[in-house]
Amino acid sequence: MTQSLAIIGGGPAGLMAAETASAAGIRVDLFDAMPTLGRKFLLAGRGGLNLSHAEPLETFLSRYRPTMDLIADPVRAFSPTRIRAWAESLGINTFVGSSQRVFPEEMKAAPLLRAWLRRLREQGVRIHARHRWIGFDQSHHHLLFSTPEGPLKVTADAIILALGGASWPHLGSDGSWQTLLTEQGISVHPLRSSNCGFKVNWDRHFIDRFEGTPLKSIAGSTLWQGEVFQQRSECVISQEGLEGGLIYALAGPLREAIEAKGHAVLTLDLLPDWSHEKIRIKLATPQGKLSQKNFLRRTLRLSDIKWGLLREVFKEELPRTPEALAQNLKALPIVVTAMMGIERAISSAGGIHLQELSKDLMLKRKPGLFCCGEMLDWDAPTGGYLLTACLATGRTAGLGAAHWLKTLNASLEGTSLRHSSDQPPPLESPL
Ligand SMILES: Cc1cc2nc3c(=O)[nH]c(=O)nc-3n(C[C@H](O)[C@H](O)[C@H](O)COP(=O)(O)OP(=O)(O)OC[C@H]3O[C@@H](n4cnc5c(N)ncnc54)[C@H](O)[C@@H]3O)c2cc1C
C-alpha cells in the first residue's frame, strides 16, 4: 500500500522534500498558508538569485554556525555542484560570478520555480494552497488547518515541517510554529534577525547628507571571543544604521557581541587596496593650501562618504598626524548598538535545537515528524549558503521520511500477512 506524507511549507526546503519523497514513490500532499508557493524564494530572486557558492566544499561548510554534522552532512550529500546539476535538470543553466557565487543565468527565481512546480505536479504531488497549519488536535492524531472553506483535519503517516524562519512575515513564514512545537515539548531557540542591518546612532547632519549612499570598496571586521571576522564587500548608509552585504556577512558575531555586551564594534577599512605605509607616506606630503577634505581627496581619492564617515566618528577632533590618520583610515571604529527588526532581515537565526533531531532530521521525541530548512537552529551569511542548506536539509528530510514510511509499510505488511487479512490494520499515527 502507498503511505501518505504531509509536507507543510512550500518554500525551497518543503519543495525539495516533496520532490525527493515523491520520486521515492511516496504519496505527497503539500500544504501552504499562502495562495501561491515559494514567495520568499521569488523575493530572493529579485536582487539576483544566489543559489550557492563555488568555493571548495570544506570552506563552504565552515560558513555555517554551529558547525555540526546535522547540517554539514546534508550539504555534503547535496553539494553546490549537485545543486547546479539539479537546477540544470530543470532547464535552468547556472554560472559562477566573479565573487564565486552561483546564479541562474537569468538571475531570477521565477523560471526555476515554475519548472520545479511542474515537475512536482508530474510526480503526483498534490498542492493545497491557503491551508494554514494551526496545530495538532487534542488526540494528537490529526493535523489541523484553517482553510477558506473552514477548519480541516488531516491524518498522515508521516509529516515534514518546512515552515521557514520569521523574516518578511507577510510572505508566509511568520514563526508562529514556535509556539506549536514548544507546546509539544520540542526545544526551540527563539527566532531572531540574521543577515540584517544594524543600528548606528548617526548624527542628524550626517544622515541628512548621506542616507542611501553606498559605501563601496571597503572591508569590515569585528573581533568576537578572540576571533577576527572579516569581509570585503559593500554596504549602504540607512536612516537607522548600516545595511548590505558587508554587514550581513558579519551579522553573526555582531549579534552575539550585542547580546553579550549591549554593543559591538565594526571596524571599517576605508582603503583596503592601500597599505597603511603607503597611506602614511602620501599623507606626509605637504598639504599646501588645500582643506583637509580636498587634500585627502587629491592624495588618496577619498570619496565624500568616506570623508563624511571620518568626520562622523571624530567630529571636530580629526587625527592630524599622518600616522594616526592612516591608522583610522585602515581601521575606523563604528559602534553598532542593535540589530534591525526581523521583519526586514534576509534570514532568521534560532529555531529547533539540532539536538532534537536524528541525522535524517526526524524529531527524536516525535517519530514520523521531520523538520527542515530555515526553521532549524543554524545560521549562515548571504552568499548562497542559506538556499543551499534549505535545499539540502529538505532533501535529507524527504529521503528520511520516505525511508521511515517504507520501513513502516514493510512492518505492517508483515503484520497483515500474519493476520491473513486483505485490509492492513490502521496505521499508528506518528504523533
Ligand atoms: C530579500 C531576501 C533575499 C534573499 N536572497 C537570498 C539569496 O540570494 N540566496 C540565498 O541563499 N538565500 C536568500 N534569501 C534567504 C532564503 O530565501 C531563505 O533562507 C529560504 O527561502 C528559506 O527556505 P525555507 O523553505 O526554509 O522557508 P520559506 O522560504 O520561508 O518557506 C516557508 C513556507 O512555509 C509556509 N508556512 C509558514 N507557516 C505556515 C503555516 N503555519 N501553515 C502553512 N504554511 C506555512 C510559508 O507560507 C512559506 O511558503 C533571501 C531572503 C530574503 C528575505
The ligand as an SDF file (V2000), in Angstrom:
LIG
                    3D

 53 58  0  0  0  0  0  0  0  0999 V2000
   15.0950   39.6810    0.4690 C   0  0  0  0  0  0  0  0  0  0  0  0
   15.6730   38.2870    0.5810 C   0  0  0  0  0  0  0  0  0  0  0  0
   16.6590   37.8780   -0.3040 C   0  0  0  0  0  0  0  0  0  0  0  0
   17.2300   36.6020   -0.1840 C   0  0  0  0  0  0  0  0  0  0  0  0
   18.1890   36.2230   -1.0570 N   0  0  0  0  0  0  0  0  0  0  0  0
   18.7900   35.0190   -0.9250 C   0  0  0  0  0  0  0  0  0  0  0  0
   19.7850   34.5920   -1.8410 C   0  0  0  0  0  0  0  0  0  0  0  0
   20.0540   35.2460   -2.8600 O   0  0  0  0  0  0  0  0  0  0  0  0
   20.4270   33.4100   -1.5910 N   0  0  0  0  0  0  0  0  0  0  0  0
   20.1200   32.6350   -0.5100 C   0  0  0  0  0  0  0  0  0  0  0  0
   20.7730   31.5900   -0.3120 O   0  0  0  0  0  0  0  0  0  0  0  0
   19.1200   32.9850    0.3300 N   0  0  0  0  0  0  0  0  0  0  0  0
   18.4490   34.1430    0.1460 C   0  0  0  0  0  0  0  0  0  0  0  0
   17.4420   34.5020    0.9970 N   0  0  0  0  0  0  0  0  0  0  0  0
   17.0490   33.5480    2.0650 C   0  0  0  0  0  0  0  0  0  0  0  0
   16.1610   32.4180    1.5320 C   0  0  0  0  0  0  0  0  0  0  0  0
   15.1490   32.9430    0.6990 O   0  0  0  0  0  0  0  0  0  0  0  0
   15.5410   31.6470    2.7160 C   0  0  0  0  0  0  0  0  0  0  0  0
   16.5850   31.2050    3.5600 O   0  0  0  0  0  0  0  0  0  0  0  0
   14.7180   30.4560    2.2370 C   0  0  0  0  0  0  0  0  0  0  0  0
   13.6220   30.8840    1.4500 O   0  0  0  0  0  0  0  0  0  0  0  0
   14.1710   29.6290    3.4250 C   0  0  0  0  0  0  0  0  0  0  0  0
   13.5490   28.5000    2.8810 O   0  0  0  0  0  0  0  0  0  0  0  0
   12.5050   27.6470    3.7320 P   0  0  0  0  0  0  0  0  0  0  0  0
   11.8770   26.7020    2.7560 O   0  0  0  0  0  0  0  0  0  0  0  0
   13.1500   27.1040    4.9380 O   0  0  0  0  0  0  0  0  0  0  0  0
   11.4220   28.6980    4.2320 O   0  0  0  0  0  0  0  0  0  0  0  0
   10.4750   29.7390    3.3920 P   0  0  0  0  0  0  0  0  0  0  0  0
   11.0400   30.0320    2.0520 O   0  0  0  0  0  0  0  0  0  0  0  0
   10.2500   30.8640    4.3230 O   0  0  0  0  0  0  0  0  0  0  0  0
    9.1590   28.9040    3.2000 O   0  0  0  0  0  0  0  0  0  0  0  0
    8.3510   28.5290    4.2890 C   0  0  0  0  0  0  0  0  0  0  0  0
    6.9450   28.2880    3.7580 C   0  0  0  0  0  0  0  0  0  0  0  0
    6.1460   27.8170    4.8510 O   0  0  0  0  0  0  0  0  0  0  0  0
    4.8680   28.4200    4.7710 C   0  0  0  0  0  0  0  0  0  0  0  0
    4.2980   28.4650    6.1190 N   0  0  0  0  0  0  0  0  0  0  0  0
    4.8080   29.0510    7.2220 C   0  0  0  0  0  0  0  0  0  0  0  0
    3.9930   28.8430    8.2800 N   0  0  0  0  0  0  0  0  0  0  0  0
    2.9420   28.0880    7.8260 C   0  0  0  0  0  0  0  0  0  0  0  0
    1.7940   27.5230    8.4400 C   0  0  0  0  0  0  0  0  0  0  0  0
    1.5290   27.6910    9.7290 N   0  0  0  0  0  0  0  0  0  0  0  0
    0.9520   26.7960    7.6720 N   0  0  0  0  0  0  0  0  0  0  0  0
    1.1920   26.5830    6.3590 C   0  0  0  0  0  0  0  0  0  0  0  0
    2.2680   27.1090    5.7160 N   0  0  0  0  0  0  0  0  0  0  0  0
    3.1390   27.8440    6.4550 C   0  0  0  0  0  0  0  0  0  0  0  0
    5.1300   29.8140    4.2100 C   0  0  0  0  0  0  0  0  0  0  0  0
    3.9820   30.3500    3.5790 O   0  0  0  0  0  0  0  0  0  0  0  0
    6.2670   29.5420    3.2220 C   0  0  0  0  0  0  0  0  0  0  0  0
    5.7810   29.2940    1.9110 O   0  0  0  0  0  0  0  0  0  0  0  0
   16.8150   35.7350    0.8580 C   0  0  0  0  0  0  0  0  0  0  0  0
   15.7940   36.1330    1.7220 C   0  0  0  0  0  0  0  0  0  0  0  0
   15.2270   37.3990    1.5930 C   0  0  0  0  0  0  0  0  0  0  0  0
   14.1390   37.8190    2.5450 C   0  0  0  0  0  0  0  0  0  0  0  0
  1  2  1  0
  2  3  1  0
  2 52  2  0
  3  4  2  0
  4  5  1  0
  4 50  1  0
  5  6  2  0
  6  7  1  0
  6 13  1  0
  7  8  2  0
  7  9  1  0
  9 10  1  0
 10 11  2  0
 10 12  1  0
 12 13  2  0
 13 14  1  0
 14 15  1  0
 14 50  1  0
 15 16  1  0
 16 17  1  0
 16 18  1  0
 18 19  1  0
 18 20  1  0
 20 21  1  0
 20 22  1  0
 22 23  1  0
 23 24  1  0
 24 25  2  0
 24 26  1  0
 24 27  1  0
 27 28  1  0
 28 29  2  0
 28 30  1  0
 28 31  1  0
 31 32  1  0
 32 33  1  0
 33 34  1  0
 33 48  1  0
 34 35  1  0
 35 36  1  0
 35 46  1  0
 36 37  1  0
 36 45  1  0
 37 38  2  0
 38 39  1  0
 39 40  1  0
 39 45  2  0
 40 41  1  0
 40 42  2  0
 42 43  1  0
 43 44  2  0
 44 45  1  0
 46 47  1  0
 46 48  1  0
 48 49  1  0
 50 51  2  0
 51 52  1  0
 52 53  1  0
M  END
$$$$
